[in-house]
Amino acid sequence: MHEMTSSRRYFLVGGAGFIGSHFTDRLLSDSSVAGVTIYDNFSKGRHWHYETHMRDARFRVVCGDVKDIGSLVSSMAGHDIVIHLASNPDIARAASEPDIDFREGTLLTNNVVEAMRRSGVMKILYSSGSGVYGDPGMREMSENEPLKPVSTYGASKLAGEALIRSYCHMFEFTGRAFRFGNVVGPRQTHGVGFDFLHQLLKDPRKLRILGDGNQSKSYIHVQDVVDAVLLAEARATTPFEVYNVATDYITVKEIAVLAVECSGLNPEDVAFEYAGGSRGWKGDVPVVRMNSERIRRLGWNCRRGSREALRESMIAMLPDMKAGRMEIKGKW
């Protein structure tokens, strides 16, 4: 678990989304936290993600766009720590719209660090991703490996890390970048498990699977992600550091079987239809392996493996999906 620093005010960029809502829950559960502000344009964030906190005097919601740097600066003033979660959720969209990850990724991070400089906030926790490594195959990647992204999404995340590192050097910020595996959990709005459940609710007799089903990656529960980020905030001492945050691995085919089981269906009654090829879409990396020893040395322990994280996530999502509270937001 993390060690919270008392009387801090947190500013969550993109905080109304899936991951941001879990940071809000965790931070506001700690009476020593002085304030939490969500800054979101609600393109993918949802009001119901945080509605239980609306009576908490420490909680504030700002409907604003990160591209509006004037609004960002004025809203950010008076906070101590920025948690930057805003980015393009539809990774595959770049195949037809190549500048999406610049507009909804790199540009946003540039505005966030510049707003920090102008408003006097000195600490940032940044949601990066495994896409910065590119496609190294079965080789397990540590944080010091060469970074060779093969998607504009990965390039944008790498650019964000570089911007934050440079502001840490030039303006004495403290920065932490976290290269997550695939984050799953309640309130999830996209991803492979979400997509499979969505399909099965529409037609329980068949399931279409992108690629050949052999893609193999790490799926990490959002609560383990929150633990890792807040632990690093409390314990890390260097001006800038990067952390892999991942667990064990599972194939897409195995996730498909798990989705069928979570839906209460018999796997023998569901026909799997494979799109074919080793990749789900252009820029997809079929195999991802990350070494998380650096964050573990700080004291982080992942409480769920990929299978358990996915099972918990899908079981939690089903009631909201059936109630029509969730919709597809990009490919996995």
N, C-alpha and C positions, 0 to 999 in steps of 0.2 A: 504493500500500500504506500501511498505518497505521504509526504510530510508537508502540510500546508503552511505557508508563511502567513501570519496573521495580518488582518486589516489591509489586504490587497484588493484593488479594484480591477476586475478583468473586463476586457473589451473583446467580444467574439465577432470577428468579421465572417459573415456567412453563418452566423450562429443559429439561425432558425431552421437549418437543415438537420438531417439525421444525426451526424456526429456532434454538431453543436448543441443539440438538445440534451445529449447525454452529459456534455461538459456542464451545461446549465444545471442539470439535476445534481451532479456531484458537488459543484461549487456552492450552490445554495443550501446544500445539506450540511455545510460547515458553517457554524455560527460565527467563526472568526473572519470569514470573507466579508469585506465591507460592501462590495457591490459587483453586479454582473450586468453588463450592457450587451445586448444583441444588436448588431448592425447588419441589415439584410435587405435586399431589394425584393425578396419573396418571389423570385423567378422559380425557385425550387423549394424554398423554405415553406413551412406550414405553421399557421397560428396554433393548431392543436398540439404541436410538439411541446409547447411551453405554457399552455393555458393554466396549468395547475399552479404556476408561480406568479400569476398576475397580481395577487394581493400581497406579495412580499415587497416591502418598501425598498429593499436593496436591488430590486430587479427593474430593468428599463429596456424597452424595445424602441429602436430607431429604424424606421423604414427609409432606407437611403441606398444609393448606388455607390459602389466603391470608385466608380469612374468620376463621381462628383467629389473632387478632392477637398473643396471648401467645406462641404457638409461633413466629410470624413474627419477633417482636422478639428472642427468645432465639436463634433460628437465624441471624439477620442480624448479630448483634453480632460485632465483630471484622473485618468486611469493610470495603472501601474504596469499592466501586462496585456499585450495583445496576443490572442490566439487566432491565427489566420487560417481559415478553413475554406475560403471562397475559391472556386475554380470551376471549369467546365466539367459537368458530370457525364457528358456523352462523348466518351473517348473515340468511338468510331466515327463520329460526325466529321472529324477532320479530313477524312478521305474525300469528302465532297465540299468541305468548307475549311481549307487549310489554315486560315488565319484565326479560327475560333479559339485556339489555345493561346495565341498571343493576346487577343482581346479579352478573353475570359480567364486568363492565367497570368502571363508575364506582366501585362499592363496593370492588373490588379495588385500584384505584389509590389511593383514599383510605387504605386500610389499609397499602399499601406506603409511602407518604410518611410516614404517622404512625409506622410501625415504624422508618423511617429516623430520624425525629426522636428517638424514644425510645432507639434503639440507638447513635446517634451517627454513622451513615453519612451522608456529605454530598454524594454525587454519584449521579445517576440518569440512565440512558439509556433512553428510553421508546419503545416501538413504537406509533406512532400510525398514521394511514392517510389515504388520499385522500378517504375519506368525510366528512371535516370540511368539504370545500368544497361539498358538495351536488351540484347538477346544473347546472353552468355551460355545458353544451354543448361546442362546439368550442373555446372560449376556453382558452388555456393559462394555468394558474393558478400564480402565484408565491406565496411564503409570506406576503406582505402583503395578499393578496386577502381580500374579505369571506368569512366562514365561515358557511355556511347549510346545515347537514346536512339531508338528506331521509330519513334512516334513523335508528333508535335506535342502531344500531351507530356511525354517524358522530357522533351526538350524544354517545355515551359516550366516544369517542376525544377529542372536543373538550373534554369535561368533564375528562378525564384531563390534557390539556395545561394547562388552567386551574388545576387543583389543584397540579400540579408548579410552574407559574410562581409561584403564590401562596406555596408553601413556600420557593421560592428567594428570594423577597422577604422573607418574614417570618423565616426561620430560616437564611438564608445558605447554602442548598444551591446546588449547581451542577447544572443540568438541561439535557438535550438531548432534543428530541422529533423523531422521524423519521417523515415521512409517506411511507410506501412505496407503490410501485405493487404489483401482484400478485406476491408472492414465490413463486418456484418453485425446485425443485432436488431432489436425492436425499432420500429419507425423507419427502417431502411426503405429507400425510394427507388433503388435500382440494384442491379447485380444479378448473378446467375441464379441464385436461389429464388430471388424475387421474380425473375422472369419465368422460371419453371413453374412456380405456384400460380402465377398469372395465367399461363397457358393451360394448366390443368383445371383451373376453375372454369375456363371457357370451354374446354373439351377434355374430359377425363380419359379419353380413349387413346390419345396420342401426345407425344412430346417431341418437339423439334429441337435439335441440339446443334449449335454452331460448331463447325470444325468436325473432328473425328471422335471427340469425347475423351481423348487421351491427354488433353491439356492438364497440367498439374501445377497447382499453386497453393500458397498459404492463405488461409482464411482466419482472420483474427476477430474475436468478439470486441465490440465497441467498449465494453467496460475494461477489458485488458488494455486497450489503447489509451483510455483516459488515465488509468493507473500509470502507464509508462510515461506519458507526457508530464503529468503533475509530479511524478517522482523525479524526473530529470530537471524539472524547474526548481525543485527544492534542493537537489543534491549536487548537480553538476556545477563546476567552478570555473571552467574556461569561458572566454568571451564568446566563442562560437563552437558548436559541436553538432555532429550529425549522428543519428541513431537509427539502425534498422530495428523495426518492431514487427516480428513475424513469429510464426509457430510452425508446426509440422505441415504436411502436404496432403492434398486429396485431388483426385481427378474429376473432371467434369462429368464423366460417366457415373462415377460414384455419387456425385451430388444429385444427378438425375434420379437415381434409385432412392436416395434419401428424401428427395422432394415428393416422390410418389408415396413413400411410406408416411411422411408427415401429413399428406393430404388424405390419409386414411384409405388409400387405394391399394389394390393388389398389383404388384409389379408385373405379373403375368398378363394382366388385362390392359396394360398400357404399351402401345407400340412406340419405340424410339426411332426417330427419323433423323439421320445425320446429314448435315449440309456438306460434309466432306472437307478434306484438306486438314493440315495440321494447325491452322490458325482460325480463330473465330471471325476475324475481320482484318483489314489492312492495318498494320501497325500493332496487332496483337502479339504478345510474347507468349508462346505456348507453355514454356516451362520457366518457373521462377523459383530460385533458391536463395535465401538470404540468411546470413549468420547474424544472430541477435546477441552475441556474447557481450558487446559493449554496454547495452542497456541492462543486461542481466548483472553485470559487475556492479552497477549502481544499486542492485537489490531488487530488480523487477523479476517477478515470476509470473509467467502466463498461466492462468488458471484453467483454460480450456484449450484443447486441441482443435484442429480445423473441423473435424466431424461434429464434435459437441457444440462448437460455436455456431455452425450452420444449422444444426438441429434446433437449438434454442431460438435462433433467429427466425427460422421458418415457422415454427410453432407460434411464436409471438406475432408474426406478421399476418397470419391467416385471418384472425378476427377482423382486423382493420381492412384487409383486402376485401373480405366478404361484405363489409359495411360500406365499401366504396370510398374509403378515406385515402386510398393510395393509388398511384398511377405510374405507368412506365416512365422512367427518366433516363433513357440511355441504355446501351448494351453493356454486357459484363466482360 
